[in-house]
Amino acid sequence: MTSGPTIAIIGAGMGGLATAAALRRVGVDATVYEQARRFSRLGAGIQIGCNAMHVLRGLGLEPTMRAAAFYPRSWNNKDWQTGEVRFDQIFGPSAEEKYGAPYLLGHRGDLHEALLSAVPARNVRLSHTLVGLDEDPNGVRLTFADGSSTVADAVIGADGVHSTVKDLLFGASEANFTGRIAYRTTFPAELLGGYELDECTKWWGPDRHIVIYYVKPDRSEVYFVTSQPEPEFTVESWSAKGDMNTLRAAFDGFHPQVQRTLRACPDVHKWALVDRDPLDSWSDGTVTLLGDSCHPMTPYMAQGAAMALEDAVVLARLLDGVGDRAGIAEAFGRFEAIRKPRTSRVQLSSRTNTWLKQRTDVDWVYSYDAWTTPLAA
Ligand SMILES: Cc1cc2nc3c(=O)[nH]c(=O)nc-3n(C[C@H](O)[C@H](O)[C@H](O)COP(=O)(O)OP(=O)(O)OC[C@H]3O[C@@H](n4cnc5c(N)ncnc54)[C@H](O)[C@@H]3O)c2cc1C
């Protein structure tokens, strides 16, 4: 049985679904409004750090993700040309023991599906594009693009890097385009014709890199993601189809393992890499932001979704037992105060693209458990 205030979550991405699932754990029945008409399985992998796995464990999703994802021995870091190891960050059982949860490499679609399974279907409303938020005597009025509207006690904007909720709260502002593009896709490993890849390697070149890993426990699916300069890419088409020949040319001269991967890959998407400086505020009264809507970051630490998952749990814990709007506004203020130092640190560290380039202190990232971290700012 759930009860309590009515909470509307905007966006059924990683952060929005995790928030709905975590709120259920504290007895709050939130409704998620998503602009998409249906969910599509984007060809992309995702590194699920030990800190993110703590979140998934608490949501009851650890067995699902262990069965769906690849369990790597390490995240290796090699020279782009010679293959010389710069730094091998060991995961596997030793990291699992140290950080209390495994490090997994999965398909983004599998993680999304797992999170969706933790939220009742009746609580996820597709084809709902939020366009307006207004004060209402009974709370906050949400207006959608189709003209429909509803009122909730509180609103959580988990609507990603191009957040409408952020624009409505604090004014529109473009995210910072880094001038770099990520090409990424997943494809069947059988297209490699028996050629065996490393389990997970980042190949560091002078001004670009590529990360390649398996996303299935049986190594049947491969994923890669690049970062390379392409400043002329228009941010308006921030997600688009990429050209394989352009991509292969951009990684000409890289290690044979990279060349084999790119030769075997049939198809790719490309994304403008954007981030923001830490925002001054995340919340206003009973409306708050969460995940990429308030702390979008470059993918170089593979922590963006992990931060959104952590946010979800901390926010749900703060809302546990809160019954009125004054209590919600206070919880949102505490949420921001507790979370911002950590997410800002990750945002700013990620921007430097030095994570694991050489021996790196990783404990502060992976040992964080959002279920037990103190709720004091
Ligand atoms: C190339 C790349 C690789 C990455 N790799 C990793 C990784 O390995 N590990 C990791 O932890 N993170 C990674 N990330 C980061 C991760 O993808 C994001 O941080 C994460 O998806 C953020 O989740 P979110 O829920 O905040 O936003 P999103 O996942 O973007 O979800 C936002 C949702 O809101 C919906 N929405 C938007 N506007 C509206 C509206 N007006 N009304 C209703 N719905 C709306 C969208 O349709 C979407 O479903 C990577 C990112 C990139 C670009």
The ligand as an ORCA input file, in Angstrom:
! r2SCAN-3c Opt
* xyz 0 1
  C      28.048      8.894    -24.992
  C      27.539      8.733    -23.565
  C      27.956      7.654    -22.797
  C      27.529      7.538    -21.455
  N      27.970      6.462    -20.704
  C      27.595      6.368    -19.414
  C      28.037      5.268    -18.603
  O      28.760      4.371    -19.083
  N      27.638      5.212    -17.292
  C      26.842      6.188    -16.732
  O      26.511      6.083    -15.521
  N      26.396      7.225    -17.470
  C      26.756      7.339    -18.793
  N      26.300      8.381    -19.557
  C      25.415      9.403    -18.917
  C      23.973      8.958    -18.887
  O      23.538      8.570    -20.163
  C      23.086     10.095    -18.387
  O      23.695     10.737    -17.304
  C      21.734      9.566    -17.944
  O      21.052      9.014    -19.036
  C      20.920     10.684    -17.290
  O      19.656     10.185    -16.912
  P      18.426     11.162    -16.752
  O      17.290     10.303    -16.340
  O      18.800     12.315    -15.907
  O      18.169     11.757    -18.206
  P      17.731     10.978    -19.527
  O      18.209      9.582    -19.514
  O      18.158     11.863    -20.662
  O      16.150     10.934    -19.460
  C      15.356     12.088    -19.632
  C      13.967     11.638    -20.047
  O      13.102     12.764    -20.013
  C      12.286     12.770    -21.158
  N      11.861     14.150    -21.387
  C      12.639     15.179    -21.807
  N      11.913     16.312    -21.880
  C      10.652     15.995    -21.491
  C       9.445     16.742    -21.352
  N       9.385     18.067    -21.620
  N       8.323     16.103    -20.936
  C       8.350     14.777    -20.642
  N       9.474     14.009    -20.774
  C      10.620     14.623    -21.189
  C      13.177     12.179    -22.239
  O      12.419     11.689    -23.331
  C      13.892     11.081    -21.463
  O      13.183      9.872    -21.469
  C      26.682      8.512    -20.893
  C      26.253      9.589    -21.681
  C      26.685      9.712    -22.996
  C      26.208     10.888    -23.817
*
